[in-house]
Amino acid sequence: MPKDRGQKLITSNRKARHDYEILDTYEAGLVLTGTEVKSLRTGRASLADAYADLNNGELRIHGIHIAEYSHGSWTNHSPRRIRKLLLHRAEIDKLSGKLTERGLTLIPLSLYFKDGWAKVEIGLARGKKTYDKRQTLAKRDADREVERAVQRRAKGLPD
């Protein structure tokens, strides 16, 4: 999730952290066309069902939906085309070693502008089982109850 002053969040994949255990995150640039950038500036994008893969030493992202630009001419872009990701060679080599491990995948977590450049935060992830998801939800609910009790006690209210 972007936190610096020069960043503007376009969209985030909220379901990714529920469905996957995020092991590591990377910030990558996106190769985009002009109408894609204009459409992103209006906030018309979705990361649902998106994933990244490594092919011939290049990192590519599949399934990002960037809506066609409404004021675009007949040279508009294809909404679900495969887009190239820009990472340093050392990071790509590191990822290629990790992706050979069974059960790991690359999932986009958020899409944002940083200093005018479109960036995507991708996470190296392992899928959660159903019982892991339930366990995570139960832990979050328990933490929320503890926080409420602490706040009530700080205000001097009875439990």
Disulfide bonds with the S-S distance in Angstrom:
none
